[in-house]
Every structure is written in C-alpha cells, then in structure tokens.
Amino acid sequence: VIVRDILTGLESIPERLPNVPTTTLSERVARRGLAMAVSPNGQMVAVAEPNGGVVLFERSTHGRRRELPGDGTRCRAMAFTPDGSRLLTAGADHTVLVWDVKPQAMLL
C-alpha cells in the first residue's frame, strides 16, 4: 500500500497495513444470493439456481454433469461430504437434502 500526502505528493509509510478480509469464491457468490460448493477433489462444482435446483458442473469437460430438481425453495447453503460422494443442500425452509453425486449414481 502506498500512501501519499495530498498537498506534497510525498509518499508516507503507514505504521500498519490495513486488514484486507480474504473471502472465498463461495462467500462472494453467497453475497449475491446464490450458493455454490466445490467438491473436495476439485473436479465438480455445484451451483444453486433461483428455483431451488442445483446444477453440477464437471471440471474436466466444463459442461453440465447433472441437474438436481428443486423443491421450490431457494437453496441457501451447500457442501460436499469430505469423500465427495454426497452433496448436502440447505433450503430457506431449513430443510437439508442429501444427494448422491457419485459418478455411478449420476448415470441413472
């Protein structure tokens, strides 16, 4: 950070750097009213739609892998389980749904 005096234009060194909050991509998306999650291995991204549905994107193909139907309430939060086999979605009505997102289950 470079701080300059308005009158002289000279640089002054601040005693302490300002605290810059570090936010994750999912936090930035959540501020816009959407929810998203990235699988633990980074190969899949889940993004909530306004109707409560969820779209799973595959990193390797950059395409839609699967669409999970919504129940009509907006998805407020979501997370993958540590092994990446399931996706948990939390709706505005405090309902938590558990989705099987293993590749074998997605072929059905």
N, C-alpha and C positions, 0 to 999 in steps of 0.2 A: 504494500500500500504506500503510495506516495502522497504526501500531504503538502500543499503549497500555501504559502501566505497570500491572501488575495491582493494585498497592497503592494508587496515587494516581489512576489513571484518566486521567492526563495523556498527551497524545499526544507521541510522540518521533519525530523524523525519522531514518530509517535513513540511514547514510552511503552505502549502495549498495543498489539494488533487487535482489531475488533474481532469479536466472536462471530464466525460465519457458520450458521447452522448447516449441517450436512443432512440432506434429505435423500431418501431413496426414490427411485423412479415410481414405485408403487405408492409412496406417500404423495408425490406430486400429482399422480393420476387421481388419487382419492380426493384431493382437494377440489378437483373438478367434478366430483360426484360419481366417479366410476371406481370400480375395484379391479385389481389385477393381481396375479401371482405368477411367479416363475418357479418351475419345478427344480428340485434340488440339484439335478444334473445339468440344468440349463437348457434342456432340449425341448421344453414345452412351455408356452406362455398361455395363461388363461386370462381372458378379458371379459368383464361383465357388460351386458347390454342393458339399455334402459328398461326393457320389459322383464328383466329378471333372468333372462337366459345367459348362458356363458358360451363363449367361443374359444376353443382350444386351437392354438396355432403351433405348428411344428417348425422348429428352428432350421432343420436341415433342408426343408423344401420351401420355407417361408409361406406355406399355404395353410388353409384351414384343415385341421385334422378331424374335428368333431364339433358339433353344436349340441349343447345340453339345453333341454327345454326349460323355460322359466315358469314359475308359478304365479306370475303377475306382480310380485312384489320386487322392488329393486334390491339387488344384491349389494350389501354394504361392505362386506369383507370376505376374503377367501384366502385359503392357504393349502399348500400341498402337504401331505404327510411326509415325514423325513425320508421314507423309502421311495416317494414319488408315485406310489400306486393308487393313491386316492386324492381327491380334491374335496375340500370342505368349503361350502359356501354358506354365508350367514345373510339372511334377508332382513328387511326393515321390520318385519314382524317377529324378530328374534328366533326364527326357525333356522336350524342348521341342517343342511343336506349333505350327505356323503356320497360322492360319485366315484365309481370305479373307473380309473383312467389308464389302466394298464393297456398296452398295445393289443393284447389278445381280446380284451373287452371292447375295444373301440371298433373292431371289425364287425361286430354284430349290428 
